[in-house]
Amino acid sequence: MLPRTGSKKKIAAPWLGFLIMAMLFLIVFLFLSRVNKK
């Protein structure tokens, strides 16, 4: 049980980082689109 949870955390860590990077990329993209409109 314990080793499985540890492996799940190790696998989930990169996915969380990928999601955070995707969110930041979307925010920057929306910000640039607003600046371009102005």
Secondary structure as a PSIPRED ss2 file (coil, helix, strand):
# PSIPRED VFORMAT (PSIPRED V4.0)

   1 M C   1.000  0.000  0.000
   2 L H   0.000  1.000  0.000
   3 P H   0.000  1.000  0.000
   4 R H   0.000  1.000  0.000
   5 T H   0.000  1.000  0.000
   6 G H   0.000  1.000  0.000
   7 S H   0.000  1.000  0.000
   8 K H   0.000  1.000  0.000
   9 K H   0.000  1.000  0.000
  10 K H   0.000  1.000  0.000
  11 I H   0.000  1.000  0.000
  12 A H   0.000  1.000  0.000
  13 A H   0.000  1.000  0.000
  14 P H   0.000  1.000  0.000
  15 W H   0.000  1.000  0.000
  16 L H   0.000  1.000  0.000
  17 G H   0.000  1.000  0.000
  18 F H   0.000  1.000  0.000
  19 L H   0.000  1.000  0.000
  20 I H   0.000  1.000  0.000
  21 M H   0.000  1.000  0.000
  22 A H   0.000  1.000  0.000
  23 M H   0.000  1.000  0.000
  24 L H   0.000  1.000  0.000
  25 F H   0.000  1.000  0.000
  26 L H   0.000  1.000  0.000
  27 I H   0.000  1.000  0.000
  28 V H   0.000  1.000  0.000
  29 F H   0.000  1.000  0.000
  30 L H   0.000  1.000  0.000
  31 F H   0.000  1.000  0.000
  32 L H   0.000  1.000  0.000
  33 S H   0.000  1.000  0.000
  34 R H   0.000  1.000  0.000
  35 V H   0.000  1.000  0.000
  36 N H   0.000  1.000  0.000
  37 K H   0.000  1.000  0.000
  38 K C   1.000  0.000  0.000
